[in-house]
Amino acid sequence: MSQSKLDTGIESTVIKLDANLGIEQAAALHETLKQRVDDADLVQFDASELQRIHTAALQLFCLFCRDRRSAGHSVEFLRPSESLRKAAALLGATTLLQLAKAHP
C-alpha cells in the first residue's frame, strides 16, 4: 500500500492498494486504516490493481467505511477491480462500501 496527497482543491489522501490483500496483509492494512479513520480529509482507495482480497481485509474496509461515515467523513474506492466488486457482492458489502457509485 502506498499513500499520497492529491492537489484537486479538495483535501484527500489516496491509498493505493496492492494486488494481494490476503490474510497476511490484514495487520498492516488495519494499521493503515487506523491511522486514517479520524482524518477530516477525503480518503480514497485506488483499488484498480487489486486481484485477491481475503474476507478479513474486506471486513476491515467495511468497519473503516462505517466508522468514517458515522463521523461525517468521506471515503471512496477509485476504479475498484472486478475482484473487489465480486468479493463485496458475495459478502453483501457492496452498499456499505458504496461500490455501486464507483466507476470501474
PyMOL commands that place a pseudoatom at each C-alpha (Angstrom):
pseudoatom trace, name=CA, resn=MET, resi=1, chain=A, elem=C, hetatm=0, pos=[0.000, 0.000, 0.000]
pseudoatom trace, name=CA, resn=SER, resi=2, chain=A, elem=C, hetatm=0, pos=[1.180, 3.474, -0.729]
pseudoatom trace, name=CA, resn=GLN, resi=3, chain=A, elem=C, hetatm=0, pos=[-0.302, 6.800, 0.273]
pseudoatom trace, name=CA, resn=SER, resi=4, chain=A, elem=C, hetatm=0, pos=[-0.266, 10.168, -1.443]
pseudoatom trace, name=CA, resn=LYS, resi=5, chain=A, elem=C, hetatm=0, pos=[-1.988, 13.536, -1.354]
pseudoatom trace, name=CA, resn=LEU, resi=6, chain=A, elem=C, hetatm=0, pos=[-3.737, 14.829, -4.457]
pseudoatom trace, name=CA, resn=ASP, resi=7, chain=A, elem=C, hetatm=0, pos=[-3.873, 18.502, -5.404]
pseudoatom trace, name=CA, resn=THR, resi=8, chain=A, elem=C, hetatm=0, pos=[-7.513, 18.644, -6.552]
pseudoatom trace, name=CA, resn=GLY, resi=9, chain=A, elem=C, hetatm=0, pos=[-8.742, 21.530, -4.429]
pseudoatom trace, name=CA, resn=ILE, resi=10, chain=A, elem=C, hetatm=0, pos=[-10.274, 19.007, -2.028]
pseudoatom trace, name=CA, resn=GLU, resi=11, chain=A, elem=C, hetatm=0, pos=[-8.014, 17.709, 0.667]
pseudoatom trace, name=CA, resn=SER, resi=12, chain=A, elem=C, hetatm=0, pos=[-7.726, 13.997, 0.043]
pseudoatom trace, name=CA, resn=THR, resi=13, chain=A, elem=C, hetatm=0, pos=[-5.484, 11.072, 0.749]
pseudoatom trace, name=CA, resn=VAL, resi=14, chain=A, elem=C, hetatm=0, pos=[-5.186, 8.324, -1.857]
pseudoatom trace, name=CA, resn=ILE, resi=15, chain=A, elem=C, hetatm=0, pos=[-4.169, 4.889, -0.643]
pseudoatom trace, name=CA, resn=LYS, resi=16, chain=A, elem=C, hetatm=0, pos=[-3.084, 2.611, -3.469]
pseudoatom trace, name=CA, resn=LEU, resi=17, chain=A, elem=C, hetatm=0, pos=[-3.987, -0.968, -2.642]
pseudoatom trace, name=CA, resn=ASP, resi=18, chain=A, elem=C, hetatm=0, pos=[-1.646, -3.810, -3.508]
pseudoatom trace, name=CA, resn=ALA, resi=19, chain=A, elem=C, hetatm=0, pos=[-2.724, -6.572, -5.868]
pseudoatom trace, name=CA, resn=ASN, resi=20, chain=A, elem=C, hetatm=0, pos=[-2.889, -9.050, -2.986]
pseudoatom trace, name=CA, resn=LEU, resi=21, chain=A, elem=C, hetatm=0, pos=[-4.732, -8.290, 0.260]
pseudoatom trace, name=CA, resn=GLY, resi=22, chain=A, elem=C, hetatm=0, pos=[-4.602, -11.733, 1.779]
pseudoatom trace, name=CA, resn=ILE, resi=23, chain=A, elem=C, hetatm=0, pos=[-4.793, -12.589, 5.460]
pseudoatom trace, name=CA, resn=GLU, resi=24, chain=A, elem=C, hetatm=0, pos=[-1.041, -11.971, 5.635]
pseudoatom trace, name=CA, resn=GLN, resi=25, chain=A, elem=C, hetatm=0, pos=[-1.580, -8.262, 4.890]
pseudoatom trace, name=CA, resn=ALA, resi=26, chain=A, elem=C, hetatm=0, pos=[-4.522, -7.767, 7.279]
pseudoatom trace, name=CA, resn=ALA, resi=27, chain=A, elem=C, hetatm=0, pos=[-2.433, -6.455, 10.190]
pseudoatom trace, name=CA, resn=ALA, resi=28, chain=A, elem=C, hetatm=0, pos=[-0.666, -3.862, 8.011]
pseudoatom trace, name=CA, resn=LEU, resi=29, chain=A, elem=C, hetatm=0, pos=[-3.984, -2.846, 6.450]
pseudoatom trace, name=CA, resn=HIS, resi=30, chain=A, elem=C, hetatm=0, pos=[-5.514, -2.463, 9.912]
pseudoatom trace, name=CA, resn=GLU, resi=31, chain=A, elem=C, hetatm=0, pos=[-2.667, -0.132, 10.958]
pseudoatom trace, name=CA, resn=THR, resi=32, chain=A, elem=C, hetatm=0, pos=[-3.065, 1.971, 7.806]
pseudoatom trace, name=CA, resn=LEU, resi=33, chain=A, elem=C, hetatm=0, pos=[-6.816, 2.288, 8.280]
pseudoatom trace, name=CA, resn=LYS, resi=34, chain=A, elem=C, hetatm=0, pos=[-6.498, 3.009, 11.995]
pseudoatom trace, name=CA, resn=GLN, resi=35, chain=A, elem=C, hetatm=0, pos=[-4.239, 5.985, 11.188]
pseudoatom trace, name=CA, resn=ARG, resi=36, chain=A, elem=C, hetatm=0, pos=[-6.824, 7.439, 8.793]
pseudoatom trace, name=CA, resn=VAL, resi=37, chain=A, elem=C, hetatm=0, pos=[-10.170, 6.733, 10.456]
pseudoatom trace, name=CA, resn=ASP, resi=38, chain=A, elem=C, hetatm=0, pos=[-10.441, 10.184, 12.059]
pseudoatom trace, name=CA, resn=ASP, resi=39, chain=A, elem=C, hetatm=0, pos=[-8.913, 12.226, 9.210]
pseudoatom trace, name=CA, resn=ALA, resi=40, chain=A, elem=C, hetatm=0, pos=[-11.136, 15.073, 8.070]
pseudoatom trace, name=CA, resn=ASP, resi=41, chain=A, elem=C, hetatm=0, pos=[-9.691, 14.677, 4.555]
pseudoatom trace, name=CA, resn=LEU, resi=42, chain=A, elem=C, hetatm=0, pos=[-11.426, 12.519, 1.973]
pseudoatom trace, name=CA, resn=VAL, resi=43, chain=A, elem=C, hetatm=0, pos=[-9.836, 9.053, 1.965]
pseudoatom trace, name=CA, resn=GLN, resi=44, chain=A, elem=C, hetatm=0, pos=[-9.735, 7.353, -1.411]
pseudoatom trace, name=CA, resn=PHE, resi=45, chain=A, elem=C, hetatm=0, pos=[-8.634, 3.806, -2.143]
pseudoatom trace, name=CA, resn=ASP, resi=46, chain=A, elem=C, hetatm=0, pos=[-7.150, 3.100, -5.561]
pseudoatom trace, name=CA, resn=ALA, resi=47, chain=A, elem=C, hetatm=0, pos=[-8.306, -0.490, -5.960]
pseudoatom trace, name=CA, resn=SER, resi=48, chain=A, elem=C, hetatm=0, pos=[-7.600, -0.789, -9.670]
pseudoatom trace, name=CA, resn=GLU, resi=49, chain=A, elem=C, hetatm=0, pos=[-4.839, -3.408, -9.291]
pseudoatom trace, name=CA, resn=LEU, resi=50, chain=A, elem=C, hetatm=0, pos=[-6.453, -5.490, -6.550]
pseudoatom trace, name=CA, resn=GLN, resi=51, chain=A, elem=C, hetatm=0, pos=[-6.590, -9.121, -7.660]
pseudoatom trace, name=CA, resn=ARG, resi=52, chain=A, elem=C, hetatm=0, pos=[-7.114, -11.048, -4.413]
pseudoatom trace, name=CA, resn=ILE, resi=53, chain=A, elem=C, hetatm=0, pos=[-8.836, -9.946, -1.210]
pseudoatom trace, name=CA, resn=HIS, resi=54, chain=A, elem=C, hetatm=0, pos=[-9.347, -12.027, 1.900]
pseudoatom trace, name=CA, resn=THR, resi=55, chain=A, elem=C, hetatm=0, pos=[-12.535, -11.743, 3.940]
pseudoatom trace, name=CA, resn=ALA, resi=56, chain=A, elem=C, hetatm=0, pos=[-10.562, -10.234, 6.834]
pseudoatom trace, name=CA, resn=ALA, resi=57, chain=A, elem=C, hetatm=0, pos=[-9.401, -7.336, 4.633]
pseudoatom trace, name=CA, resn=LEU, resi=58, chain=A, elem=C, hetatm=0, pos=[-12.905, -6.775, 3.310]
pseudoatom trace, name=CA, resn=GLN, resi=59, chain=A, elem=C, hetatm=0, pos=[-14.238, -6.704, 6.876]
pseudoatom trace, name=CA, resn=LEU, resi=60, chain=A, elem=C, hetatm=0, pos=[-11.640, -4.073, 7.790]
pseudoatom trace, name=CA, resn=PHE, resi=61, chain=A, elem=C, hetatm=0, pos=[-12.789, -1.912, 4.877]
pseudoatom trace, name=CA, resn=CYS, resi=62, chain=A, elem=C, hetatm=0, pos=[-16.409, -2.309, 5.995]
pseudoatom trace, name=CA, resn=LEU, resi=63, chain=A, elem=C, hetatm=0, pos=[-15.624, -1.210, 9.547]
pseudoatom trace, name=CA, resn=PHE, resi=64, chain=A, elem=C, hetatm=0, pos=[-13.478, 1.670, 8.296]
pseudoatom trace, name=CA, resn=CYS, resi=65, chain=A, elem=C, hetatm=0, pos=[-16.212, 2.935, 5.961]
pseudoatom trace, name=CA, resn=ARG, resi=66, chain=A, elem=C, hetatm=0, pos=[-18.881, 2.593, 8.649]
pseudoatom trace, name=CA, resn=ASP, resi=67, chain=A, elem=C, hetatm=0, pos=[-16.846, 4.422, 11.269]
pseudoatom trace, name=CA, resn=ARG, resi=68, chain=A, elem=C, hetatm=0, pos=[-15.758, 7.235, 8.927]
pseudoatom trace, name=CA, resn=ARG, resi=69, chain=A, elem=C, hetatm=0, pos=[-19.234, 7.853, 7.572]
pseudoatom trace, name=CA, resn=SER, resi=70, chain=A, elem=C, hetatm=0, pos=[-20.810, 7.829, 11.027]
pseudoatom trace, name=CA, resn=ALA, resi=71, chain=A, elem=C, hetatm=0, pos=[-18.279, 10.542, 11.973]
pseudoatom trace, name=CA, resn=GLY, resi=72, chain=A, elem=C, hetatm=0, pos=[-19.235, 12.558, 8.876]
pseudoatom trace, name=CA, resn=HIS, resi=73, chain=A, elem=C, hetatm=0, pos=[-16.042, 11.795, 6.917]
pseudoatom trace, name=CA, resn=SER, resi=74, chain=A, elem=C, hetatm=0, pos=[-15.933, 10.618, 3.312]
pseudoatom trace, name=CA, resn=VAL, resi=75, chain=A, elem=C, hetatm=0, pos=[-14.339, 7.545, 1.807]
pseudoatom trace, name=CA, resn=GLU, resi=76, chain=A, elem=C, hetatm=0, pos=[-14.312, 6.376, -1.825]
pseudoatom trace, name=CA, resn=PHE, resi=77, chain=A, elem=C, hetatm=0, pos=[-12.992, 3.493, -3.880]
pseudoatom trace, name=CA, resn=LEU, resi=78, chain=A, elem=C, hetatm=0, pos=[-11.370, 4.601, -7.134]
pseudoatom trace, name=CA, resn=ARG, resi=79, chain=A, elem=C, hetatm=0, pos=[-11.580, 2.188, -10.038]
pseudoatom trace, name=CA, resn=PRO, resi=80, chain=A, elem=C, hetatm=0, pos=[-12.471, -0.881, -7.930]
pseudoatom trace, name=CA, resn=SER, resi=81, chain=A, elem=C, hetatm=0, pos=[-11.267, -4.054, -9.588]
pseudoatom trace, name=CA, resn=GLU, resi=82, chain=A, elem=C, hetatm=0, pos=[-13.607, -6.824, -10.607]
pseudoatom trace, name=CA, resn=SER, resi=83, chain=A, elem=C, hetatm=0, pos=[-12.136, -8.955, -7.800]
pseudoatom trace, name=CA, resn=LEU, resi=84, chain=A, elem=C, hetatm=0, pos=[-13.124, -6.370, -5.196]
pseudoatom trace, name=CA, resn=ARG, resi=85, chain=A, elem=C, hetatm=0, pos=[-16.595, -5.981, -6.666]
pseudoatom trace, name=CA, resn=LYS, resi=86, chain=A, elem=C, hetatm=0, pos=[-17.180, -9.746, -6.695]
pseudoatom trace, name=CA, resn=ALA, resi=87, chain=A, elem=C, hetatm=0, pos=[-15.900, -10.259, -3.142]
pseudoatom trace, name=CA, resn=ALA, resi=88, chain=A, elem=C, hetatm=0, pos=[-18.019, -7.392, -1.823]
pseudoatom trace, name=CA, resn=ALA, resi=89, chain=A, elem=C, hetatm=0, pos=[-21.105, -8.721, -3.611]
pseudoatom trace, name=CA, resn=LEU, resi=90, chain=A, elem=C, hetatm=0, pos=[-20.512, -12.215, -2.256]
pseudoatom trace, name=CA, resn=LEU, resi=91, chain=A, elem=C, hetatm=0, pos=[-20.379, -10.883, 1.306]
pseudoatom trace, name=CA, resn=GLY, resi=92, chain=A, elem=C, hetatm=0, pos=[-23.200, -8.363, 0.863]
pseudoatom trace, name=CA, resn=ALA, resi=93, chain=A, elem=C, hetatm=0, pos=[-20.894, -5.372, 1.372]
pseudoatom trace, name=CA, resn=THR, resi=94, chain=A, elem=C, hetatm=0, pos=[-21.406, -3.523, -1.929]
pseudoatom trace, name=CA, resn=THR, resi=95, chain=A, elem=C, hetatm=0, pos=[-23.743, -0.949, -0.392]
pseudoatom trace, name=CA, resn=LEU, resi=96, chain=A, elem=C, hetatm=0, pos=[-21.640, -0.319, 2.709]
pseudoatom trace, name=CA, resn=LEU, resi=97, chain=A, elem=C, hetatm=0, pos=[-18.529, 0.186, 0.583]
pseudoatom trace, name=CA, resn=GLN, resi=98, chain=A, elem=C, hetatm=0, pos=[-20.578, 2.232, -1.927]
pseudoatom trace, name=CA, resn=LEU, resi=99, chain=A, elem=C, hetatm=0, pos=[-19.055, 0.317, -4.831]
pseudoatom trace, name=CA, resn=ALA, resi=100, chain=A, elem=C, hetatm=0, pos=[-22.156, 0.867, -6.970]
pseudoatom trace, name=CA, resn=LYS, resi=101, chain=A, elem=C, hetatm=0, pos=[-21.214, 4.567, -7.073]
pseudoatom trace, name=CA, resn=ALA, resi=102, chain=A, elem=C, hetatm=0, pos=[-17.609, 3.861, -8.058]
pseudoatom trace, name=CA, resn=HIS, resi=103, chain=A, elem=C, hetatm=0, pos=[-16.630, 3.799, -11.704]
pseudoatom trace, name=CA, resn=PRO, resi=104, chain=A, elem=C, hetatm=0, pos=[-14.662, 0.787, -12.888]
for i in range(1, 104): cmd.bond("trace and resi %d" % i, "trace and resi %d" % (i + 1))
show_as sticks, trace
zoom trace
